[in-house]
């Protein structure tokens, strides 16, 4: 059915999406950070706040990055209502980009509040977001790998003591260099014993592919977050592609911007392209929405206009995201049918298809 014609920009914003790699505090708006500082009488100038956001790097001369920003924000957010405010704003921003489902990370060991009270506040906001916008959000408490394995166990014990149906699994994030995932095997084992799904940030900052192998073979994760250097091991790449193990990939990842500062090199050599060519199960995600100066529409735009994927590839990635999410199978089957139809309808109304040079074009099919 043809309706009003739409541009590519409108298409990127409107087709249905799932974001399975979204750090809740990475979605804090600049004005909200300043609002928290004012609320608690913390001295924070606008310029100092902007230093945490990539969009203002030219103005501030620096960008402190996602990890520093998240750590700072956890200290700014001192009441459960602060978390509810952020989640509702995340829902508003995501809804405007066609996002229908989010699995969001947050770090219980970094907040001065109890796990139970934050979870309760987030759950109430999730209900409100669904009622008002129809967006579904679920929670993935995550280990801060810069802290001790014992603190990770304590996080799991808090989760077990205060279970909630919106909490689907656990993750692990922050700096991986001195904290490979196997260091936290006890927490992961405890999570699995209590029915939680498992994911882990592995091989994020150009670190060795063996961190991915460890996450899959020893920890038994259901998904890998990042995992780019797996392409340095062709045998494992082939094996994990055949098994269909999901990898959430981030076009706005800072490390690769630094590796290839020349735009053309970044487009051509980014490992996301190699992962796709190998047939891996890749799912584009945003990571830290406002901190990284991106959004879900831009995420998919980059996949087409910078990395060279055709629109049928975007549809495949959209379907991958549904298959890899942790919702019930009945819900996933419904979404697979509905989102596919919606994607096709919107595409049929495009005024023009993207123009991709033959040497860059990738037709990603799984």
C-alpha positions as CSV (number, residue, x, y, z in Angstrom):
1,X,0.0,0.0,0.0
2,X,1.5,3.3,-1.1
3,X,1.1,6.3,1.2
4,X,2.9,9.7,1.2
5,X,6.5,9.6,-0.2
6,X,9.3,9.8,2.3
7,X,13.0,10.7,2.2
8,X,15.8,8.5,3.3
9,X,16.2,10.6,6.4
10,X,12.6,10.0,7.3
11,X,13.0,6.3,6.5
12,X,16.0,5.9,8.9
13,X,13.8,7.6,11.7
14,X,10.7,5.6,11.1
15,X,11.4,2.0,10.4
16,X,11.1,-0.1,13.6
17,X,14.3,-0.9,15.6
18,X,15.6,-2.6,18.6
19,X,18.6,-1.3,20.5
20,X,20.2,-4.2,22.5
21,X,23.3,-2.2,23.6
22,X,22.2,1.0,25.3
23,X,23.8,2.3,28.4
24,X,21.1,4.1,30.4
25,X,23.3,6.9,31.6
26,X,24.8,7.3,28.1
27,X,21.3,8.6,27.2
28,X,21.4,11.5,29.7
29,X,20.8,14.8,28.0
30,X,23.2,17.7,28.6
31,X,20.5,19.8,30.1
32,X,19.5,16.9,32.4
33,X,23.1,16.6,33.7
34,X,23.0,20.3,34.5
35,X,19.6,19.9,36.1
36,X,20.9,17.2,38.4
37,X,23.9,19.4,39.4
38,X,21.6,22.3,40.2
39,X,19.2,20.0,42.1
40,X,21.9,18.9,44.5
41,X,23.9,22.2,44.6
42,X,26.9,20.7,42.8
43,X,29.1,23.3,41.1
44,X,29.2,22.3,37.4
45,X,29.5,24.9,34.6
46,X,27.9,24.3,31.2
47,X,31.4,24.1,29.7
48,X,32.5,21.5,32.2
49,X,29.4,19.4,31.5
50,X,29.9,19.7,27.8
51,X,33.3,18.1,28.2
52,X,31.5,14.7,28.7
53,X,29.8,14.9,25.3
54,X,31.4,14.3,21.9
55,X,29.1,16.8,20.2
56,X,30.9,19.7,22.0
57,X,34.5,18.5,21.6
58,X,35.4,21.4,19.2
59,X,34.1,23.8,21.9
60,X,35.7,22.2,24.9
61,X,38.9,21.0,23.3
62,X,38.5,17.6,25.0
63,X,36.0,14.8,25.4
64,X,36.2,12.8,28.6
65,X,34.4,9.9,27.1
66,X,31.6,7.5,28.0
67,X,33.2,5.8,31.1
68,X,34.2,9.0,32.8
69,X,30.8,10.5,32.0
70,X,28.9,7.5,33.4
71,X,30.9,7.4,36.6
72,X,30.3,11.1,37.1
73,X,26.6,10.8,36.4
74,X,26.1,8.0,38.9
75,X,27.4,10.3,41.6
76,X,25.0,13.1,40.4
77,X,21.9,10.9,40.6
78,X,21.0,10.6,44.2
79,X,17.3,9.7,44.3
80,X,15.3,7.0,42.6
81,X,13.2,9.6,40.8
82,X,16.4,10.7,39.0
83,X,16.6,7.3,37.3
84,X,13.0,7.4,36.4
85,X,13.5,10.8,34.8
86,X,16.4,9.6,32.7
87,X,14.6,6.5,31.5
88,X,11.6,8.5,30.4
89,X,13.8,10.9,28.5
90,X,15.6,7.9,26.9
91,X,12.2,6.6,25.8
92,X,11.2,9.9,24.3
93,X,14.4,10.2,22.3
94,X,14.3,6.6,21.2
95,X,10.6,6.8,20.2
96,X,11.4,9.7,18.0
97,X,13.8,7.5,16.1
98,X,11.5,4.6,15.6
99,X,12.9,2.5,18.4
100,X,10.3,0.0,19.7
101,X,12.5,-2.0,22.1
102,X,15.5,-1.3,24.2
103,X,17.6,-3.5,26.5
104,X,19.5,-1.0,28.7
105,X,22.6,-1.5,30.8
106,X,23.0,0.1,34.2
107,X,25.6,-0.4,36.9
108,X,24.2,-1.1,40.4
109,X,27.6,-1.1,42.1
110,X,28.2,2.6,41.0
111,X,25.1,4.1,42.6
112,X,24.8,5.2,46.2
113,X,21.2,3.9,46.1
114,X,20.0,0.3,46.7
115,X,19.5,-2.0,43.8
116,X,15.9,-2.6,44.8
117,X,14.9,1.0,44.9
118,X,16.5,1.9,41.6
119,X,14.9,-1.1,39.9
120,X,11.5,-0.2,41.3
121,X,11.8,3.4,40.0
122,X,13.0,2.2,36.6
123,X,10.2,-0.3,36.4
124,X,7.6,2.3,37.1
125,X,9.1,4.5,34.3
126,X,9.1,1.5,32.0
127,X,5.4,1.1,32.5
128,X,4.8,4.8,31.9
129,X,6.9,4.8,28.7
130,X,4.9,1.8,27.4
131,X,1.6,3.3,28.2
132,X,2.4,6.7,26.7
133,X,4.6,5.8,23.8
134,X,4.3,2.0,23.2
135,X,8.0,1.5,23.6
136,X,9.2,-1.6,25.5
137,X,12.3,-1.3,27.7
138,X,14.0,-4.0,29.7
139,X,16.9,-3.9,32.1
140,X,20.4,-5.5,32.1
141,X,22.2,-4.8,35.3
142,X,25.9,-4.8,34.5
143,X,29.2,-5.6,36.3
144,X,31.7,-2.8,36.6
145,X,34.8,-4.7,35.7
146,X,37.0,-2.1,37.2
147,X,35.8,-3.2,40.6
148,X,36.3,-6.5,42.3
149,X,34.8,-9.9,41.5
150,X,33.3,-9.9,45.0
151,X,31.4,-6.7,44.2
152,X,30.0,-8.4,41.1
153,X,28.8,-11.3,43.3
154,X,27.2,-8.7,45.6
155,X,25.4,-7.3,42.6
156,X,24.0,-10.7,41.7
157,X,23.0,-11.3,45.3
158,X,21.0,-8.1,45.3
159,X,19.3,-9.1,42.0
160,X,18.4,-12.5,43.4
161,X,17.0,-10.9,46.6
162,X,14.8,-8.5,44.7
163,X,13.8,-10.2,41.4
164,X,11.8,-8.3,38.8
165,X,10.3,-9.5,35.5
166,X,11.8,-6.6,33.7
167,X,15.4,-7.6,34.6
168,X,16.3,-10.1,31.9
169,X,20.1,-10.7,32.3
170,X,23.5,-9.3,33.2
171,X,26.3,-7.7,31.3
172,X,29.8,-6.4,32.0
173,X,31.4,-3.1,30.9
174,X,34.0,-0.4,31.5
175,X,37.7,-0.8,30.8
176,X,38.5,-4.4,29.7
177,X,42.3,-4.1,29.6
178,X,43.1,-5.5,33.0
179,X,39.7,-7.2,33.6
180,X,38.9,-9.9,31.1
181,X,35.5,-11.5,31.5
182,X,36.8,-14.7,33.0
183,X,37.8,-12.7,36.2
184,X,34.1,-12.6,36.9
185,X,33.2,-16.2,36.2
186,X,31.5,-16.7,39.6
187,X,29.1,-13.9,39.1
188,X,28.2,-15.2,35.7
189,X,27.7,-18.7,36.9
190,X,25.4,-17.5,39.7
191,X,23.4,-15.4,37.2
192,X,23.0,-18.5,34.9
193,X,21.9,-20.6,37.8
194,X,19.1,-18.2,38.5
195,X,17.9,-18.1,34.9
196,X,19.4,-14.8,33.8
197,X,20.6,-14.3,30.2
198,X,24.3,-13.4,29.7
199,X,26.2,-10.9,27.6
200,X,29.6,-9.2,27.9
201,X,31.6,-6.4,26.4
202,X,34.6,-8.2,24.9
203,X,37.4,-7.1,22.6
204,X,36.1,-3.5,22.6
205,X,39.2,-1.4,22.4
206,X,41.2,-3.4,19.9
207,X,41.9,-6.0,22.5
208,X,42.7,-9.6,21.6
209,X,40.1,-11.9,20.0
210,X,40.7,-14.4,22.8
211,X,38.5,-12.3,25.1
212,X,35.6,-13.1,22.8
213,X,36.5,-16.7,22.8
214,X,36.6,-16.8,26.6
215,X,33.2,-15.1,26.8
216,X,31.6,-17.7,24.5
217,X,33.5,-20.8,25.4
218,X,34.2,-20.5,29.1
219,X,31.5,-18.1,30.3
220,X,28.8,-19.2,27.9
221,X,27.4,-15.8,27.1
222,X,24.3,-15.5,24.9
223,X,25.6,-12.4,23.1
224,X,28.8,-10.5,22.6
225,X,28.9,-6.7,22.9
226,X,31.5,-5.3,20.4
227,X,33.9,-8.2,19.7
228,X,35.5,-6.6,16.6
229,X,38.9,-8.3,16.8
230,X,37.3,-11.7,16.3
231,X,37.9,-11.1,12.6
232,X,41.6,-11.5,13.3
233,X,40.9,-15.2,13.9
234,X,39.3,-16.5,10.6
235,X,38.5,-19.9,12.0
236,X,36.6,-18.6,15.0
237,X,34.9,-16.0,12.9
238,X,33.6,-18.7,10.6
239,X,32.6,-20.9,13.5
240,X,30.7,-18.1,15.3
241,X,29.1,-17.0,12.1
242,X,27.8,-20.6,11.5
243,X,26.5,-20.7,15.1
244,X,24.7,-17.4,14.6
245,X,26.1,-15.9,17.9
246,X,24.8,-12.3,18.1
247,X,27.3,-9.5,18.2
248,X,26.1,-6.0,19.0
249,X,28.2,-3.6,17.0
250,X,28.6,0.2,17.5
251,X,29.3,2.3,14.4
252,X,30.2,5.3,16.7
253,X,32.8,3.3,18.7
254,X,35.5,5.8,19.7
255,X,38.5,3.4,19.3
256,X,38.1,3.1,15.5
257,X,37.7,6.8,15.0
258,X,41.2,7.1,16.4
259,X,42.6,4.2,14.5
260,X,41.5,5.7,11.1
261,X,41.1,9.5,11.5
262,X,40.8,9.7,7.7
263,X,37.2,9.3,6.9
264,X,37.7,7.1,3.8
265,X,39.9,4.7,5.7
266,X,37.4,4.5,8.6
267,X,34.6,3.7,6.2
268,X,36.6,1.0,4.3
269,X,38.4,-0.7,7.0
270,X,36.0,-0.7,10.0
271,X,35.7,-4.4,11.3
272,X,32.0,-4.2,11.1
273,X,32.3,-4.6,7.3
274,X,34.5,-7.6,7.7
275,X,32.1,-9.2,10.3
276,X,29.3,-8.8,7.9
277,X,31.2,-10.2,4.9
278,X,32.0,-13.2,7.0
279,X,28.3,-13.8,7.6
280,X,28.4,-13.0,11.3
281,X,25.1,-12.1,13.2
282,X,25.6,-8.4,13.7
283,X,23.2,-6.0,15.3
284,X,23.9,-2.2,15.0
285,X,23.4,-0.4,18.3
286,X,24.0,3.0,19.8
287,X,26.0,2.3,23.1
288,X,26.0,5.9,24.6
289,X,23.4,7.9,22.8
290,X,24.0,11.5,23.8
291,X,27.5,11.1,25.1
292,X,28.6,9.7,21.7
293,X,26.5,12.2,19.8
294,X,24.4,9.6,17.9
295,X,21.0,8.1,17.8
296,X,19.4,5.0,16.4
297,X,18.4,6.6,13.1
298,X,22.0,7.8,12.7
299,X,23.3,4.4,13.6
300,X,21.6,2.8,10.7
301,X,22.3,5.7,8.4
302,X,26.0,5.2,9.0
303,X,25.6,1.5,8.1
304,X,24.3,2.6,4.7
305,X,26.0,5.9,3.8
306,X,29.4,5.3,5.4
307,X,29.8,1.5,5.5
308,X,28.0,0.7,2.3
309,X,25.2,-1.7,3.3
310,X,22.1,-1.8,1.1
311,X,18.6,-1.4,2.5
312,X,17.9,-5.1,2.4
313,X,20.9,-5.5,4.7
314,X,19.3,-3.0,7.2
315,X,16.2,-5.2,7.2
316,X,18.3,-8.3,7.9
317,X,20.0,-6.5,10.8
318,X,16.6,-5.4,12.1
319,X,15.4,-9.0,12.1
320,X,18.7,-10.1,13.7
321,X,18.0,-7.7,16.6
322,X,14.6,-9.2,17.2
323,X,16.0,-12.8,17.1
324,X,18.8,-11.8,19.5
325,X,16.6,-10.0,22.1
326,X,15.6,-11.6,25.3
327,X,11.8,-11.2,25.0
328,X,9.6,-14.3,24.9
329,X,9.6,-16.3,21.6
330,X,5.9,-15.5,21.0
331,X,6.6,-11.8,21.2
332,X,9.6,-12.1,18.9
333,X,7.5,-14.0,16.3
334,X,4.9,-11.3,16.4
335,X,7.5,-8.6,15.9
336,X,9.3,-10.4,13.1
337,X,6.1,-10.3,11.1
338,X,4.9,-6.8,12.0
339,X,8.3,-5.0,11.8
340,X,9.1,-6.7,8.4
341,X,5.8,-5.5,7.0
342,X,6.3,-2.0,8.3
343,X,9.9,-1.9,6.9
344,X,8.7,-3.0,3.5
345,X,5.8,-0.5,3.4
346,X,8.1,2.4,4.4
347,X,10.7,1.4,1.8
348,X,8.0,1.2,-0.9
349,X,7.3,4.9,-0.3
350,X,10.9,6.1,-0.6
351,X,11.5,8.9,-3.0
352,X,14.9,7.4,-3.8
353,X,17.1,4.5,-2.8
354,X,20.6,5.2,-1.4
355,X,23.4,5.5,-3.9
356,X,26.3,3.3,-3.0
357,X,29.5,2.9,-5.0
358,X,30.2,-0.7,-6.2
359,X,33.5,-1.0,-4.4
360,X,31.8,-0.1,-1.1
361,X,28.5,-1.9,-1.4
362,X,27.7,-4.8,0.9
363,X,24.7,-7.0,0.4
364,X,24.4,-8.6,3.9
365,X,22.2,-11.7,3.9
366,X,22.1,-14.5,6.6
